[in-house]
Amino acid sequence: MDALVQMQGLVKRIFVILGTILIIILIAFIFHVIQTNSFNSMDREVTAESVTMEVTTDIHPRGLVTDAWEKNDAFPDKVINAKIYEATITNNSKCLLTDWRLRINIKEDCYLNNAWNGVIEVHQFSDKEKVQVLDLRNYDVEDINLDYYLAGQDLLIPLKKGDYIVYYPDDSPSSAELPLKSTKDYSGQANIGIIMYSLSGDVDLSDFEMIYHIHKSYFAGLSGKIYLFLLPSWIGLMAVGGIIAWIILGFEGQLIVQKHMLDDTFNLCAIVADAKDYYHRDHSKNVAKISKQIAEQMGMDKNDCEAIYYSALLHNIGNYAVPEKILSKATKLNDEERKIVHMHTVKGAYLLEEVKTIPHAAEAAMFHHERYDGKGYPVGKKGEDIPLIARIIAVADAYDNMNREKMYRKKYTKEEIIEEFKKNSGTQFDPNIVDVFLRIIDGIEE
């Protein structure tokens, strides 16, 4: 009895230590979140005199032959000249540029004619300030309350020294102005077009300021990656601790408690594995259930079925190393992206190779994308050289993928799924496992 109490005390101390580690991690992460939120909420500014390279703004004539012209029908006593000016916003911050606006202070007499893609807030100062926000590509003249002239179909809004305009970016996905992604991953630039008229044809737009916010992910940078590493590490420790507790206590009641803990921990691992891809929510859980059903139908004993279940829960844990933009990409992957995706098998096996209490978990992660004809990855194993657990999970994994609605296709019908498995039996899949699976597909569908 004393030995049992000591063992129970040891188990409690293990989980107190793990719980303490978790609390420390959570407290540190909360402070990290607060710091990141403070960073994201900070008002930032760039002007013509700014020397920062985080975000840059450059306003210049566009410079093509067709980007300047003269107009002689606007006023009876003068000819005015037009020029297209381009404001280039560049985000070098490695974060997302959000909630930005560009103010241009007018230094000389001129006329505003057009701007794209966003809207312009015009401030005129005469007897009193006049302010109006206009989409200069789509407006009704009757609605304009500013001072303006009409020259044919051309709108001319007079501006003089002291007036200013504010450009608000277009937030539609097609404009790519808001939010503006970083040059680290994308082009990172937005180009704004503005048409200005003046007597000389050259308008000085050098007095400007841009107010903006940048958004940094909680898991960006070294500190963010540390937390991204600590969470699965702690989950792994919890899994090992749960298994140790089950072995030490050895009583059915304690076994049930520890089994529930193991389920919760591995389910959390599965959630982490599937969290980056919206179209694969609960994928690992489904694959685990189906793999266990196949193993049971094949006559495996209870312990082997449980091992297959937990291994299948963790088969995609290597997805932590694959960027979310690749996992959720709707179009065909290029060669480089495909290599990165293929590495999730190796990364997962590396994480699981030390989990000795779940037999073959590392093999399941490593080889579940191998094909029976040897054309799979990562190493091209063939036939029964592929571990049985990986061959079972490959069938369950393919079924759950076919049974899902994807961005680029509808989910397969039951008849289509059966046809796919029959067609690929002996090439992609182990034919014996396909036969077992097709015998139980009705129960799985229910």
C-alpha positions as CSV (number, residue, x, y, z in Angstrom):
1,M,0.0,0.0,0.0
2,D,2.8,2.3,0.9
3,A,4.5,1.6,-2.5
4,L,1.2,2.4,-4.2
5,V,1.0,5.7,-2.4
6,Q,4.6,6.5,-3.3
7,M,3.9,5.7,-7.0
8,Q,0.8,7.8,-6.9
9,G,2.8,10.6,-5.3
10,L,5.4,10.3,-8.0
11,V,2.8,10.5,-10.7
12,K,1.3,13.6,-9.0
13,R,4.7,15.3,-8.8
14,I,5.3,14.6,-12.5
15,F,2.1,16.3,-13.5
16,V,2.7,19.2,-11.0
17,I,6.0,19.7,-12.7
18,L,4.4,19.6,-16.2
19,G,1.5,21.9,-15.0
20,T,4.1,24.3,-13.6
21,I,5.9,24.3,-16.9
22,L,2.6,25.0,-18.7
23,I,1.7,27.9,-16.4
24,I,5.2,29.4,-16.9
25,I,4.8,29.1,-20.7
26,L,1.3,30.5,-20.6
27,I,2.3,33.5,-18.4
28,A,5.3,34.2,-20.6
29,F,3.1,33.9,-23.7
30,I,0.5,36.3,-22.3
31,F,3.2,38.9,-21.8
32,H,4.4,38.1,-25.4
33,V,0.9,38.7,-26.6
34,I,0.6,42.0,-24.7
35,Q,3.9,43.2,-26.2
36,T,2.9,42.1,-29.7
37,N,-0.5,43.9,-29.4
38,S,1.3,47.0,-28.2
39,F,3.6,46.8,-31.2
40,N,0.7,46.3,-33.6
41,S,-1.4,49.2,-32.2
42,M,1.5,51.7,-32.4
43,D,0.8,54.7,-34.7
44,R,3.6,54.9,-37.2
45,E,4.5,57.6,-39.7
46,V,6.6,58.0,-42.8
47,T,7.3,61.4,-44.5
48,A,9.5,62.6,-47.4
49,E,12.3,63.2,-44.8
50,S,12.0,59.8,-43.2
51,V,15.1,57.6,-43.2
52,T,13.4,54.3,-42.1
53,M,13.3,51.4,-44.5
54,E,10.5,49.6,-42.7
55,V,7.9,51.2,-44.9
56,T,8.7,53.7,-47.7
57,T,6.6,56.1,-49.8
58,D,7.8,57.7,-53.0
59,I,5.6,60.1,-55.1
60,H,6.9,60.8,-58.6
61,P,5.7,61.4,-62.2
62,R,4.9,58.1,-63.9
63,G,7.1,59.2,-66.8
64,L,5.6,57.5,-69.9
65,V,5.0,59.4,-73.1
66,T,1.2,59.2,-72.6
67,D,1.3,60.2,-68.9
68,A,1.4,64.0,-69.6
69,W,-0.8,66.2,-71.9
70,E,-2.3,69.6,-72.2
71,K,-5.8,70.8,-71.9
72,N,-7.0,74.0,-73.7
73,D,-10.8,73.8,-73.3
74,A,-11.0,74.1,-69.5
75,F,-10.5,77.9,-69.3
76,P,-10.9,80.6,-72.0
77,D,-7.7,82.5,-71.0
78,K,-5.2,79.7,-70.2
79,V,-4.0,76.3,-71.1
80,I,-3.4,73.8,-68.3
81,N,-1.1,70.8,-68.3
82,A,-1.8,67.3,-66.9
83,K,0.5,64.7,-65.5
84,I,0.0,61.3,-63.9
85,Y,1.8,61.0,-60.6
86,E,2.5,57.6,-59.0
87,A,2.8,57.0,-55.2
88,T,4.6,53.8,-54.5
89,I,4.1,52.3,-51.0
90,T,6.6,49.5,-50.2
91,N,6.3,47.3,-47.1
92,N,9.7,46.0,-46.1
93,S,8.7,45.3,-42.5
94,K,8.3,41.5,-42.7
95,C,4.8,42.1,-41.2
96,L,1.4,42.9,-42.6
97,L,0.8,46.6,-43.3
98,T,-2.7,47.5,-42.2
99,D,-4.9,50.6,-41.7
100,W,-2.8,53.1,-43.7
101,R,-3.6,56.4,-45.2
102,L,-1.5,58.9,-47.2
103,R,-1.8,62.7,-46.7
104,I,-0.4,65.0,-49.4
105,N,-0.1,68.7,-48.5
106,I,-0.6,71.1,-51.4
107,K,2.2,73.6,-51.9
108,E,1.0,75.4,-55.1
109,D,-2.1,76.0,-57.2
110,C,-3.2,73.0,-59.1
111,Y,-6.3,70.9,-60.0
112,L,-7.1,67.4,-58.8
113,N,-8.7,65.3,-61.6
114,N,-8.6,61.6,-60.8
115,A,-7.1,59.0,-58.5
116,W,-7.2,55.2,-58.2
117,N,-7.8,52.6,-56.7
118,G,-9.1,54.0,-53.3
119,V,-10.9,57.2,-52.4
120,I,-9.7,60.7,-51.8
121,E,-10.6,63.0,-48.9
122,V,-10.3,66.6,-50.2
123,H,-9.8,69.5,-47.8
124,Q,-10.3,73.0,-49.3
125,F,-9.7,76.1,-47.3
126,S,-11.3,79.4,-48.5
127,D,-13.9,81.3,-46.4
128,K,-14.4,78.0,-44.5
129,E,-13.1,74.5,-44.8
130,K,-14.8,72.2,-47.2
131,V,-14.3,68.5,-46.8
132,Q,-15.6,65.6,-48.9
133,V,-14.6,62.0,-49.6
134,L,-14.8,61.1,-53.3
135,D,-14.3,58.1,-55.4
136,L,-13.0,60.0,-58.4
137,R,-13.6,57.1,-60.8
138,N,-17.3,56.9,-59.8
139,Y,-19.2,60.0,-58.7
140,D,-22.2,62.2,-59.4
141,V,-21.4,65.8,-60.0
142,E,-24.7,66.8,-58.3
143,D,-23.3,65.3,-55.0
144,I,-20.1,67.3,-55.0
145,N,-20.1,70.1,-52.3
146,L,-16.5,71.2,-53.0
147,D,-15.4,74.0,-55.3
148,Y,-14.9,72.5,-58.8
149,Y,-14.9,73.1,-62.5
150,L,-16.2,70.9,-65.3
151,A,-14.3,70.8,-68.7
152,G,-16.3,68.5,-70.8
153,Q,-16.4,65.3,-69.0
154,D,-13.3,66.2,-66.9
155,L,-13.7,67.2,-63.2
156,L,-11.2,69.7,-62.0
157,I,-11.1,70.3,-58.2
158,P,-9.0,73.5,-57.5
159,L,-6.4,73.2,-54.8
160,K,-4.1,75.9,-53.4
161,K,-1.3,76.2,-50.9
162,G,-2.6,75.0,-47.5
163,D,-5.2,72.6,-48.9
164,Y,-4.5,68.9,-48.6
165,I,-5.8,65.6,-49.8
166,V,-5.9,62.2,-48.0
167,Y,-5.8,58.9,-49.9
168,Y,-7.5,55.9,-48.3
169,P,-6.6,52.6,-49.9
170,D,-9.0,50.2,-51.5
171,D,-9.6,47.2,-49.3
172,S,-10.9,44.9,-52.0
173,P,-8.8,41.8,-52.6
174,S,-8.2,42.7,-56.2
175,S,-6.4,45.9,-55.3
176,A,-3.7,44.4,-53.0
177,E,-3.5,47.8,-51.2
178,L,-5.0,46.8,-47.9
179,P,-3.7,44.9,-46.2
180,L,-0.3,45.2,-47.9
181,K,1.8,42.1,-47.6
182,S,5.5,42.2,-46.9
183,T,8.3,42.1,-49.6
184,K,9.6,39.1,-47.6
185,D,6.8,36.9,-49.1
186,Y,5.2,38.9,-51.9
187,S,5.9,42.0,-54.1
188,G,5.1,44.1,-51.1
189,Q,4.1,47.2,-53.1
190,A,1.0,49.2,-53.8
191,N,1.0,51.8,-56.6
192,I,-1.5,54.7,-56.5
193,G,-2.3,56.8,-59.5
194,I,-3.2,60.5,-59.2
195,I,-3.9,62.9,-62.1
196,M,-3.1,66.6,-61.4
197,Y,-3.4,69.7,-63.6
198,S,-1.4,72.9,-63.3
199,L,-0.2,75.7,-65.5
200,S,3.4,74.4,-65.6
201,G,2.5,70.7,-65.7
202,D,4.7,70.0,-62.7
203,V,3.1,69.9,-59.3
204,D,5.3,69.6,-56.2
205,L,3.9,66.7,-54.1
206,S,7.0,66.3,-51.9
207,D,5.2,67.3,-48.7
208,F,3.4,64.2,-47.5
209,E,3.0,61.9,-44.6
210,M,1.7,58.4,-44.3
211,I,0.1,57.1,-41.1
212,Y,0.0,53.3,-40.8
213,H,-0.1,50.2,-38.5
214,I,1.8,47.0,-39.0
215,H,0.6,43.7,-37.8
216,K,3.0,41.1,-36.5
217,S,1.9,37.5,-35.9
218,Y,2.2,36.1,-32.3
219,F,4.4,33.4,-33.8
220,A,6.7,35.6,-36.0
221,G,10.3,36.2,-35.2
222,L,12.6,34.2,-32.8
223,S,10.4,34.6,-29.7
224,G,7.3,33.6,-31.6
225,K,9.0,30.5,-33.0
226,I,10.1,29.6,-29.5
227,Y,6.5,29.5,-28.4
228,L,5.6,27.5,-31.5
229,F,8.2,25.0,-30.5
230,L,7.3,24.9,-26.8
231,L,3.7,24.0,-27.3
232,P,4.2,20.7,-29.2
233,S,7.2,20.0,-26.8
234,W,4.9,20.4,-23.8
235,I,2.3,18.3,-25.5
236,G,4.9,15.6,-26.1
237,L,5.9,15.7,-22.4
238,M,2.3,15.4,-21.4
239,A,1.8,12.4,-23.7
240,V,4.9,10.7,-22.2
241,G,3.8,11.6,-18.7
242,G,0.4,10.2,-19.3
243,I,1.8,6.9,-20.6
244,I,4.2,6.7,-17.6
245,A,1.3,7.3,-15.2
246,W,-0.7,4.5,-16.8
247,I,2.2,2.0,-16.5
248,I,3.0,3.0,-12.9
249,L,-0.4,2.9,-11.4
250,G,-1.6,-0.3,-13.1
251,F,-5.1,-0.2,-11.8
252,E,-8.2,-0.1,-14.0
253,G,-9.6,3.0,-12.5
254,Q,-6.3,4.9,-12.9
255,L,-6.0,3.4,-16.4
256,I,-9.3,5.0,-17.4
257,V,-8.2,8.4,-16.1
258,Q,-4.8,8.2,-17.8
259,K,-6.4,7.0,-21.0
260,H,-8.7,10.0,-21.1
261,M,-5.7,12.2,-20.5
262,L,-3.9,10.4,-23.3
263,D,-6.8,10.9,-25.7
264,D,-7.1,14.6,-24.8
265,T,-3.3,15.1,-25.3
266,F,-3.1,13.3,-28.6
267,N,-6.4,14.9,-29.8
268,L,-4.7,18.3,-29.1
269,C,-1.7,17.1,-31.1
270,A,-4.1,16.2,-33.9
271,I,-5.7,19.7,-33.7
272,V,-2.3,21.3,-33.9
273,A,-1.4,19.2,-36.9
274,D,-4.7,20.1,-38.7
275,A,-5.0,23.7,-37.5
276,K,-3.1,25.4,-40.4
277,D,-5.5,24.2,-43.1
278,Y,-9.2,25.1,-42.9
279,Y,-10.2,22.3,-45.2
280,H,-8.7,19.6,-43.0
281,R,-10.3,20.3,-39.6
282,D,-10.6,17.0,-37.7
283,H,-8.8,15.1,-40.5
284,S,-6.4,13.4,-38.1
285,K,-9.2,12.3,-35.8
286,N,-11.2,10.8,-38.7
287,V,-8.1,9.0,-40.0
288,A,-7.4,7.6,-36.6
289,K,-11.0,6.2,-36.2
290,I,-11.0,4.7,-39.7
291,S,-7.5,3.2,-39.3
292,K,-8.6,1.5,-36.0
293,Q,-11.7,0.1,-37.7
294,I,-9.6,-1.4,-40.5
295,A,-7.2,-2.9,-38.0
296,E,-10.1,-4.4,-36.0
297,Q,-11.6,-5.9,-39.2
298,M,-8.1,-7.4,-40.0
299,G,-8.2,-9.2,-36.7
300,M,-5.5,-7.4,-34.8
301,D,-5.4,-7.5,-31.0
302,K,-6.7,-4.6,-28.9
303,N,-3.2,-3.2,-28.1
304,D,-2.2,-3.1,-31.8
305,C,-5.5,-1.4,-32.7
306,E,-4.9,1.2,-30.0
307,A,-1.4,1.8,-31.2
308,I,-2.6,2.3,-34.8
309,Y,-5.3,4.7,-33.5
310,Y,-2.8,6.9,-31.7
311,S,-0.2,6.7,-34.4
312,A,-2.8,7.8,-36.9
313,L,-3.8,10.7,-34.7
314,L,-0.2,11.9,-34.9
315,H,0.5,11.0,-38.5
316,N,0.4,14.7,-39.7
317,I,2.2,16.3,-36.7
318,G,5.0,17.3,-39.1
319,N,2.6,19.9,-40.6
320,Y,3.9,22.2,-37.9
321,A,6.9,22.8,-40.2
322,V,4.9,23.6,-43.4
323,P,3.9,27.3,-43.9
324,E,0.2,27.9,-43.7
325,K,0.2,29.7,-47.1
326,I,1.4,26.4,-48.7
327,L,-1.0,24.1,-46.9
328,S,-4.0,26.2,-47.7
329,K,-2.9,27.0,-51.3
330,A,-5.9,26.5,-53.7
331,T,-3.8,26.2,-56.9
332,K,-1.2,23.6,-57.9
333,L,2.0,23.6,-55.9
334,N,5.3,24.3,-57.6
335,D,8.3,22.0,-57.2
336,E,9.8,23.9,-54.3
337,E,6.5,24.0,-52.4
338,R,6.0,20.3,-53.1
339,K,9.4,19.5,-51.6
340,I,8.4,21.5,-48.4
341,V,5.1,19.6,-48.1
342,H,6.9,16.3,-48.6
343,M,9.2,17.1,-45.6
344,H,6.2,17.0,-43.2
345,T,6.7,13.2,-43.1
346,V,10.3,13.4,-42.1
347,K,9.7,16.2,-39.6
348,G,6.8,14.2,-38.0
349,A,8.9,11.1,-37.8
350,Y,11.7,13.1,-36.1
351,L,9.3,14.4,-33.5
352,L,7.9,10.9,-32.8
353,E,11.0,8.7,-32.9
354,E,11.5,9.2,-29.1
355,V,7.9,8.2,-28.3
356,K,8.7,4.6,-27.6
357,T,5.5,3.7,-25.9
358,I,3.4,4.2,-29.1
359,P,4.8,1.4,-31.4
360,H,5.5,2.5,-34.9
361,A,4.2,6.1,-34.5
362,A,7.4,7.4,-36.2
363,E,7.0,4.9,-39.1
364,A,3.3,6.0,-39.5
365,A,4.4,9.6,-39.8
366,M,7.3,8.8,-42.1
367,F,5.7,6.4,-44.6
368,H,2.0,7.1,-44.8
369,H,2.5,8.8,-48.2
370,E,4.4,5.9,-49.8
371,R,2.6,4.0,-52.6
372,Y,2.3,0.3,-53.0
373,D,3.9,0.6,-56.5
374,G,7.0,2.5,-55.1
375,K,6.1,5.9,-56.6
376,G,5.3,7.6,-53.3
377,Y,7.5,9.7,-50.9
378,P,9.7,10.4,-49.0
379,V,11.9,7.4,-49.9
380,G,9.9,5.4,-52.4
381,K,9.3,2.2,-50.4
382,K,7.4,-0.5,-52.3
383,G,4.8,-3.2,-51.5
384,E,5.2,-4.9,-48.1
385,D,8.5,-3.1,-47.5
386,I,6.1,-0.3,-46.4
387,P,5.2,-0.8,-42.7
388,L,1.7,-2.3,-42.3
389,I,0.6,0.6,-40.1
390,A,1.5,3.1,-42.8
391,R,-0.3,1.1,-45.5
392,I,-3.5,1.1,-43.3
393,I,-3.2,4.8,-42.6
394,A,-2.7,5.6,-46.3
395,V,-6.1,4.1,-47.1
396,A,-7.8,5.9,-44.2
397,D,-6.1,9.1,-45.1
398,A,-7.2,8.9,-48.8
399,Y,-10.8,8.1,-47.8
400,D,-11.1,11.1,-45.5
401,N,-9.6,13.4,-48.2
402,M,-12.0,12.1,-50.9
403,N,-14.9,12.5,-48.4
404,R,-14.2,16.3,-47.9
405,E,-15.4,19.4,-49.8
406,K,-12.3,21.2,-51.1
407,M,-11.8,24.7,-52.4
408,Y,-11.2,23.2,-55.9
409,R,-13.6,20.3,-56.0
410,K,-16.7,18.8,-54.4
411,K,-16.4,15.8,-52.1
412,Y,-16.7,12.4,-53.8
413,T,-19.8,10.3,-53.6
414,K,-19.7,6.9,-52.0
415,E,-19.8,5.2,-55.4
416,E,-16.9,7.5,-56.7
417,I,-14.8,6.6,-53.6
418,I,-15.3,2.9,-54.1
419,E,-14.4,3.3,-57.8
420,E,-11.2,5.2,-56.9
421,F,-10.1,2.5,-54.4
422,K,-10.7,-0.3,-56.9
423,K,-8.9,1.6,-59.6
424,N,-5.8,2.3,-57.4
425,S,-5.7,-1.1,-55.7
426,G,-2.3,-2.6,-56.2
427,T,-0.8,0.7,-57.4
428,Q,-1.4,3.3,-54.8
429,F,-2.8,1.1,-52.1
430,D,-2.2,-2.4,-50.6
431,P,-4.9,-4.5,-52.4
432,N,-5.5,-6.6,-49.2
433,I,-6.2,-3.5,-47.1
434,V,-8.5,-2.1,-49.8
435,D,-10.5,-5.3,-49.8
436,V,-10.9,-5.0,-46.0
437,F,-11.8,-1.4,-46.2
438,L,-14.5,-1.9,-48.9
439,R,-16.1,-4.5,-46.7
440,I,-16.6,-2.0,-43.9
441,I,-17.2,1.2,-45.9
442,D,-21.0,1.1,-45.3
443,G,-20.4,1.2,-41.5
444,I,-17.9,4.0,-41.9
445,E,-20.3,6.1,-44.1
446,E,-23.0,5.7,-41.4
